[in-house]
Amino acid sequence: MAISISELRQHLPEYLRQAASGTEIPVSVHGRVVARLVPEPRHDQAEQAMERLVALRGKAKLLSSSKVTDEKWNAEQGLL
């Protein structure tokens, strides 16, 4: 449910806490939603990497054995 701009002004700290905890808050002017107060995207790199891996699950293809090497993989530099 959207909150009015005057409600947002009166209780801004509380709505900021809610947004920081993950709640998206629509803001309305004269009954029409004109903005949304949204949480800042997470910056936890490990969690973001896991989400990307999960999204790729089932989409990866195995290379032929002739292309597989014993070289160690470094994600930042490619093959070492």
SESELO-255450 format. One record per residue: residue in three letters; x, y, z of N, C-alpha, C, O in turn. Coordinates in nm, 4 decimals. Layout:
<recs>
REC   rest        n.u        n.v        n.w       ca.u       ca.v       ca.w        c.u        c.v        c.w        o.u        o.v        o.w
REC    ALA          X          Y          Z          X          Y          Z          X          Y          Z          X          Y          Z
...
</recs>
This chain:
<recs>
REC   rest        n.u        n.v        n.w       ca.u       ca.v       ca.w        c.u        c.v        c.w        o.u        o.v        o.w
REC    MET     0.0843    -0.1181     0.0000     0.0000     0.0000     0.0000     0.0892     0.1249     0.0000     0.1866     0.1311     0.0749
REC    ALA     0.0575     0.2207    -0.0806     0.1377     0.3418    -0.0937     0.1131     0.4357     0.0236     0.0044     0.4407     0.0811
REC    ILE     0.2188     0.5104     0.0568     0.2061     0.6140     0.1599     0.2081     0.7497     0.0916     0.2673     0.7662    -0.0150
REC    SER     0.1433     0.8454     0.1535     0.1405     0.9799     0.0954     0.2731     1.0504     0.1238     0.3475     1.0122     0.2141
REC    ILE     0.3003     1.1519     0.0463     0.4230     1.2286     0.0647     0.4256     1.2956     0.2024     0.5321     1.3066     0.2631
REC    SER     0.3122     1.3398     0.2515     0.3099     1.4028     0.3839     0.3389     1.2994     0.4928     0.4061     1.3302     0.5912
REC    GLU     0.2885     1.1768     0.4757     0.3186     1.0677     0.5694     0.4684     1.0367     0.5674     0.5291     1.0153     0.6723
REC    LEU     0.5266     1.0345     0.4497     0.6706     1.0096     0.4367     0.7504     1.1174     0.5090     0.8448     1.0860     0.5817
REC    ARG     0.7140     1.2433     0.4901     0.7842     1.3537     0.5571     0.7773     1.3408     0.7090     0.8770     1.3616     0.7781
REC    GLN     0.6602     1.3068     0.7601     0.6410     1.2999     0.9053     0.7149     1.1830     0.9693     0.7553     1.1919     1.0852
REC    HIS     0.7329     1.0745     0.8963     0.7911     0.9531     0.9547     0.9097     0.9007     0.8732     0.9304     0.7797     0.8645
REC    LEU     0.9861     0.9901     0.8146     1.0958     0.9504     0.7270     1.1935     0.8530     0.7916     1.2273     0.7531     0.7283
REC    PRO     1.2411     0.8762     0.9147     1.3368     0.7805     0.9727     1.2820     0.6373     0.9795     1.3548     0.5415     0.9535
REC    GLU     1.1554     0.6234     1.0139     1.0958     0.4897     1.0215     1.0884     0.4249     0.8837     1.1174     0.3061     0.8698
REC    TYR     1.0499     0.5013     0.7821     1.0417     0.4451     0.6470     1.1803     0.4125     0.5919     1.1951     0.3170     0.5157
REC    LEU     1.2808     0.4894     0.6289     1.4177     0.4576     0.5875     1.4637     0.3271     0.6520     1.5301     0.2464     0.5869
REC    ARG     1.4295     0.3053     0.7783     1.4634     0.1790     0.8455     1.3956     0.0612     0.7745     1.4571    -0.0435     0.7540
REC    GLN     1.2710     0.0791     0.7381     1.1986    -0.0279     0.6691     1.2638    -0.0594     0.5342     1.2803    -0.1760     0.4981
REC    ALA     1.3001     0.0439     0.4615     1.3646     0.0229     0.3313     1.4996    -0.0453     0.3496     1.5349    -0.1344     0.2723
REC    ALA     1.5753    -0.0045     0.4509     1.7057    -0.0655     0.4762     1.6927    -0.2143     0.5101     1.7839    -0.2928     0.4839
REC    SER     1.5796    -0.2520     0.5682     1.5596    -0.3925     0.6035     1.4996    -0.4727     0.4878     1.4735    -0.5920     0.5033
REC    GLY     1.4775    -0.4097     0.3727     1.4350    -0.4831     0.2545     1.2960    -0.4521     0.2022     1.2551    -0.5093     0.1012
REC    THR     1.2226    -0.3643     0.2666     1.0859    -0.3325     0.2239     1.0860    -0.2230     0.1181     1.1527    -0.1207     0.1341
REC    GLU     1.0118    -0.2442     0.0109     0.9944    -0.1407    -0.0912     0.8688    -0.0618    -0.0542     0.7638    -0.1203    -0.0276
REC    ILE     0.8800     0.0718    -0.0526     0.7698     0.1562    -0.0079     0.7275     0.2495    -0.1209     0.8022     0.3406    -0.1565
REC    PRO     0.6088     0.2285    -0.1779     0.5579     0.3203    -0.2800     0.5117     0.4513    -0.2154     0.4526     0.4508    -0.1074
REC    VAL     0.5388     0.5616    -0.2819     0.5010     0.6948    -0.2319     0.4044     0.7569    -0.3317     0.4290     0.7572    -0.4523
REC    SER     0.2938     0.8095    -0.2792     0.1917     0.8648    -0.3684     0.1700     1.0141    -0.3456     0.1946     1.0668    -0.2371
REC    VAL     0.1234     1.0800    -0.4508     0.0813     1.2195    -0.4461    -0.0584     1.2225    -0.5064    -0.0783     1.1829    -0.6213
REC    HIS    -0.1536     1.2690    -0.4292    -0.2940     1.2728    -0.4722    -0.3423     1.1351    -0.5191    -0.4140     1.1236    -0.6185
REC    GLY    -0.3018     1.0314    -0.4457    -0.3485     0.8966    -0.4744    -0.2787     0.8240    -0.5870    -0.3144     0.7104    -0.6179
REC    ARG    -0.1794     0.8867    -0.6496    -0.1083     0.8240    -0.7609     0.0368     0.7990    -0.7210     0.1046     0.8910    -0.6754
REC    VAL     0.0853     0.6763    -0.7372     0.2236     0.6439    -0.7019     0.3176     0.7180    -0.7966     0.3082     0.7061    -0.9187
REC    VAL     0.4090     0.7955    -0.7361     0.5034     0.8744    -0.8148     0.6485     0.8350    -0.7887     0.7383     0.8744    -0.8631
REC    ALA     0.6714     0.7569    -0.6824     0.8081     0.7177    -0.6484     0.8036     0.5929    -0.5622     0.6986     0.5541    -0.5109
REC    ARG     0.9202     0.5308    -0.5475     0.9337     0.4154    -0.4600     1.0621     0.4305    -0.3798     1.1677     0.4631    -0.4339
REC    LEU     1.0509     0.4063    -0.2516     1.1668     0.4034    -0.1627     1.2091     0.2572    -0.1578     1.1360     0.1729    -0.1059
REC    VAL     1.3270     0.2271    -0.2117     1.3703     0.0876    -0.2237     1.5005     0.0649    -0.1487     1.5783     0.1582    -0.1290
REC    PRO     1.5244    -0.0593    -0.1067     1.6496    -0.0890    -0.0367     1.7689    -0.0784    -0.1313     1.7565    -0.1023    -0.2515
REC    GLU     1.8821    -0.0430    -0.0767     2.0068    -0.0394    -0.1524     2.0439    -0.1829    -0.1891     2.0316    -0.2728    -0.1059
REC    PRO     2.0890    -0.2056    -0.3125     2.1299    -0.3413    -0.3488     2.2409    -0.3920    -0.2576     2.3253    -0.3158    -0.2106
REC    ARG     2.2382    -0.5231    -0.2338     2.3418    -0.5834    -0.1493     2.4768    -0.5733    -0.2167     2.4877    -0.5773    -0.3392
REC    HIS     2.5791    -0.5601    -0.1350     2.7143    -0.5514    -0.1883     2.8000    -0.6707    -0.1472     2.9221    -0.6687    -0.1626
REC    ASP     2.7351    -0.7745    -0.0948     2.8070    -0.8933    -0.0536     2.8462    -0.9716    -0.1793     2.7621    -1.0380    -0.2400
REC    GLN     2.9722    -0.9638    -0.2175     3.0173    -1.0227    -0.3436     3.0008    -1.1740    -0.3459     2.9656    -1.2302    -0.4496
REC    ALA     3.0254    -1.2405    -0.2343     3.0126    -1.3860    -0.2311     2.8679    -1.4270    -0.2557     2.8416    -1.5218    -0.3297
REC    GLU     2.7750    -1.3566    -0.1944     2.6337    -1.3891    -0.2122     2.5895    -1.3615    -0.3557     2.5150    -1.4404    -0.4138
REC    GLN     2.6350    -1.2500    -0.4134     2.6001    -1.2182    -0.5515     2.6569    -1.3224    -0.6470     2.5906    -1.3616    -0.7430
REC    ALA     2.7795    -1.3674    -0.6209     2.8410    -1.4697    -0.7059     2.7610    -1.5992    -0.6984     2.7386    -1.6644    -0.8004
REC    MET     2.7176    -1.6370    -0.5777     2.6376    -1.7587    -0.5623     2.5063    -1.7470    -0.6377     2.4630    -1.8435    -0.7008
REC    GLU     2.4422    -1.6314    -0.6327     2.3170    -1.6112    -0.7056     2.3386    -1.6257    -0.8562     2.2548    -1.6829    -0.9258
REC    ARG     2.4509    -1.5738    -0.9065     2.4800    -1.5874    -1.0500     2.5035    -1.7339    -1.0870     2.4584    -1.7800    -1.1918
REC    LEU     2.5747    -1.8070    -1.0000     2.5993    -1.9486    -1.0266     2.4692    -2.0290    -1.0270     2.4496    -2.1157    -1.1121
REC    VAL     2.3820    -2.0004    -0.9329     2.2536    -2.0695    -0.9272     2.1733    -2.0409    -1.0537     2.1087    -2.1305    -1.1081
REC    ALA     2.1773    -1.9160    -1.1006     2.1044    -1.8791    -1.2220     2.1596    -1.9530    -1.3448     2.0856    -1.9800    -1.4394
REC    LEU     2.2880    -1.9852    -1.3432     2.3505    -2.0542    -1.4563     2.3359    -2.2054    -1.4488     2.3679    -2.2756    -1.5447
REC    ARG     2.2880    -2.2561    -1.3359     2.2753    -2.4012    -1.3171     2.1945    -2.4605    -1.4330     2.0874    -2.4112    -1.4683
REC    GLY     2.2481    -2.5653    -1.4895     2.1798    -2.6327    -1.5992     2.2067    -2.5720    -1.7352     2.1657    -2.6286    -1.8365
REC    LYS     2.2739    -2.4593    -1.7406     2.3014    -2.3942    -1.8683     2.4444    -2.4185    -1.9160     2.4765    -2.3908    -2.0316
REC    ALA     2.5307    -2.4701    -1.8278     2.6712    -2.4920    -1.8614     2.6852    -2.6177    -1.9479     2.6064    -2.7113    -1.9355
REC    LYS     2.7853    -2.6188    -2.0346     2.8121    -2.7341    -2.1195     2.9539    -2.7813    -2.0926     3.0451    -2.7003    -2.0756
REC    LEU     2.9720    -2.9116    -2.0887     3.1023    -2.9712    -2.0636     3.1837    -2.9697    -2.1918     3.1350    -3.0083    -2.2980
REC    LEU     3.3092    -2.9244    -2.1809     3.3986    -2.9249    -2.2964     3.4437    -3.0673    -2.3246     3.4378    -3.1533    -2.2368
REC    SER     3.4885    -3.0920    -2.4464     3.5435    -3.2235    -2.4763     3.6706    -3.2433    -2.3944     3.7360    -3.1460    -2.3572
REC    SER     3.7053    -3.3662    -2.3667     3.8222    -3.3951    -2.2823     3.9513    -3.3433    -2.3430     4.0483    -3.3222    -2.2702
REC    SER     3.9558    -3.3221    -2.4740     4.0780    -3.2717    -2.5371     4.1036    -3.1258    -2.5024     4.2159    -3.0780    -2.5182
REC    LYS     4.0032    -3.0548    -2.4560     4.0205    -2.9135    -2.4221     4.0427    -2.8915    -2.2727     4.0725    -2.7794    -2.2316
REC    VAL     4.0291    -2.9947    -2.1911     4.0475    -2.9823    -2.0471     4.1960    -2.9899    -2.0167     4.2654    -3.0779    -2.0676
REC    THR     4.2452    -2.8988    -1.9345     4.3867    -2.8971    -1.8984     4.4021    -2.9121    -1.7480     4.3041    -2.9054    -1.6739
REC    ASP     4.5234    -2.9319    -1.7040     4.5534    -2.9429    -1.5608     4.5905    -2.8079    -1.5009     4.6271    -2.8005    -1.3836
REC    GLU     4.5817    -2.7022    -1.5789     4.6178    -2.5706    -1.5289     4.5190    -2.5266    -1.4214     4.4012    -2.5621    -1.4260
REC    LYS     4.5681    -2.4487    -1.3244     4.4816    -2.3977    -1.2177     4.4076    -2.2746    -1.2671     4.4613    -2.1962    -1.3453
REC    TRP     4.2866    -2.2583    -1.2220     4.2013    -2.1480    -1.2634     4.2050    -2.0382    -1.1592     4.1930    -2.0643    -1.0395
REC    ASN     4.2217    -1.9153    -1.2052     4.2142    -1.7980    -1.1184     4.1051    -1.7104    -1.1779     4.1185    -1.6629    -1.2907
REC    ALA     3.9970    -1.6886    -1.1033     3.8813    -1.6175    -1.1553     3.9139    -1.4757    -1.2011     3.8512    -1.4252    -1.2942
REC    GLU     4.0101    -1.4116    -1.1378     4.0417    -1.2732    -1.1748     4.1362    -1.2653    -1.2942     4.1324    -1.1686    -1.3702
REC    GLN     4.2205    -1.3661    -1.3109     4.3210    -1.3580    -1.4163     4.3009    -1.4587    -1.5284     4.3761    -1.4574    -1.6259
REC    GLY     4.2029    -1.5447    -1.5174     4.1838    -1.6479    -1.6169     4.2753    -1.7655    -1.5842     4.3147    -1.7831    -1.4689
REC    LEU     4.3086    -1.8443    -1.6828     4.3979    -1.9580    -1.6592     4.5363    -1.9096    -1.6253     4.5857    -1.8140    -1.6850
REC    LEU     4.6001    -1.9753    -1.5290     4.7387    -1.9403    -1.4923     4.8352    -2.0218    -1.5714     4.9563    -2.0072    -1.5551
</recs>
